[in-house]
Amino acid sequence: MRIQQAIKADFNKLIEIWEASVRATHDFLSGEQINELRPLILHTYLPALTVYKAINDKHEIEGFISVDQHRVEMLFISPDSRGKGIGKSLLNFAISELGINELDVNEQNTQGVGFYQHLGFEVFNRSEIDGQGNPFPLLHMRIERPNAEAT
């Protein structure tokens, strides 16, 4: 697997991965809410963020991470590629190469919360609503070792 910066031509594949991953892990979101978020992610968030993709030996994108300054804004892995260490590799890359040390995760996304805790992130704050003002609490997480590789 290789990690490289994504380009605009990758965004359609990235939004497919985002949607499949959200449908698999964010059961608190309705189909209508996902459909409303899709164009916002595709046309507003992805172009505004620094995005890296994980590519397999067949040159297929299996996941991506987007960052803004010292924060992870998105980390999504294709459901078919989950459990292969891709998310861990992308997150470790962002920690060691990009200096990230914070992220937010929906409290109801228990798989995501557990993943980040396993890699050393700890909750330092909580918000009752998400970034769109919906009643989906966010956990604000931080890793205290921003220059060390998470294990």
C-alpha positions in Angstrom: 0.0 0.0 0.0 1.2 3.5 -0.8 0.0 6.8 0.6 0.0 9.8 -1.7 -1.7 13.2 -2.0 -5.1 13.0 -3.6 -6.1 15.2 -6.6 -9.4 16.5 -7.7 -9.7 13.7 -10.2 -9.8 11.3 -7.2 -12.7 13.0 -5.5 -15.5 10.9 -7.2 -13.9 7.7 -5.9 -13.3 9.3 -2.5 -17.0 10.3 -2.1 -17.9 6.7 -3.0 -15.7 5.4 -0.2 -17.0 8.1 2.1 -20.6 7.1 1.4 -20.1 3.4 1.7 -18.1 3.8 4.9 -20.7 6.2 6.5 -23.5 3.8 5.6 -21.6 0.9 7.2 -20.6 2.8 10.4 -22.9 5.7 11.0 -26.2 4.0 11.6 -27.4 7.1 13.5 -27.6 9.0 10.2 -30.6 8.6 7.9 -30.3 8.0 4.2 -31.6 11.5 3.7 -29.0 13.0 5.9 -26.2 11.1 4.1 -27.6 12.3 0.8 -27.6 15.9 2.0 -24.0 15.6 3.2 -22.7 14.0 0.0 -22.5 17.2 -2.2 -21.1 19.2 0.8 -18.3 16.7 1.2 -17.6 16.5 -2.5 -17.8 20.1 -3.5 -16.9 22.0 -0.3 -14.9 19.9 2.2 -12.6 17.8 -0.1 -11.4 20.7 -2.1 -10.7 22.8 1.0 -8.7 20.1 2.8 -5.4 18.4 2.3 -6.3 14.9 1.3 -4.1 11.7 1.2 -5.2 8.4 -0.3 -4.2 4.9 0.3 -3.6 3.0 -2.9 -3.2 -0.8 -3.2 -0.9 -2.7 -5.6 -3.7 -2.6 -8.3 -3.7 1.2 -8.1 -7.1 1.2 -6.4 -7.9 3.7 -3.7 -8.9 1.9 -0.5 -9.2 4.8 1.9 -8.4 8.4 2.6 -7.6 10.9 5.3 -8.1 14.6 5.1 -6.4 17.1 7.4 -6.5 20.8 8.2 -3.5 22.1 10.1 -3.1 19.8 13.1 -6.5 18.1 12.9 -7.8 15.1 11.1 -11.1 16.1 9.5 -12.0 12.8 7.8 -10.7 9.3 7.8 -12.7 6.8 5.7 -11.8 3.3 4.5 -13.7 1.3 1.9 -15.8 -1.3 3.8 -14.1 -4.1 1.8 -10.7 -2.9 2.9 -11.5 -2.5 6.6 -9.4 -4.5 9.1 -6.3 -4.5 6.9 -4.4 -1.8 8.7 -5.1 1.0 6.2 -6.8 3.3 8.6 -3.9 2.8 11.1 -1.4 3.5 8.3 -3.1 6.7 7.2 -3.4 7.9 10.7 0.2 7.2 11.6 1.2 8.9 8.4 -0.8 12.0 9.4 0.7 12.0 12.9 4.3 11.5 11.9 4.4 13.4 8.5 1.8 16.1 8.9 1.9 16.7 12.7 -1.7 16.1 13.4 -2.7 15.5 17.0 -6.5 16.2 17.2 -9.7 15.0 15.7 -13.5 14.8 16.3 -15.5 11.6 16.1 -19.3 11.1 16.5 -20.0 9.6 19.9 -22.4 7.1 18.3 -19.6 5.9 16.0 -18.4 3.4 18.6 -16.2 1.6 16.1 -14.4 4.9 15.3 -14.1 5.9 19.0 -12.6 2.5 19.8 -10.2 2.7 16.9 -8.9 6.1 17.9 -8.6 5.2 21.5 -6.6 2.0 20.6 -4.2 4.2 18.7 -3.6 6.5 21.7 -6.2 9.3 21.3 -8.0 10.4 24.4 -11.2 12.4 24.8 -10.6 15.9 26.0 -14.0 17.5 25.4 -17.5 16.8 24.1 -20.0 18.8 22.1 -23.8 18.1 22.2 -24.1 18.8 18.5 -22.2 18.0 15.3 -20.7 20.5 12.8 -24.0 20.8 11.0 -25.9 21.6 14.2 -27.5 18.1 14.4 -28.0 16.4 17.8 -25.2 13.9 17.2 -22.6 14.5 20.0 -19.0 14.9 19.0 -16.0 13.6 21.0 -13.0 15.9 20.7 -9.9 13.7 20.9 -6.2 14.4 21.2 -3.0 12.4 21.2 -0.4 13.7 23.5 2.5 12.3 21.4 2.1 14.2 18.1 5.6 13.3 16.9 5.5 9.6 17.9 4.0 6.9 15.8 0.8 5.4 17.3 1.0 1.8 18.1 
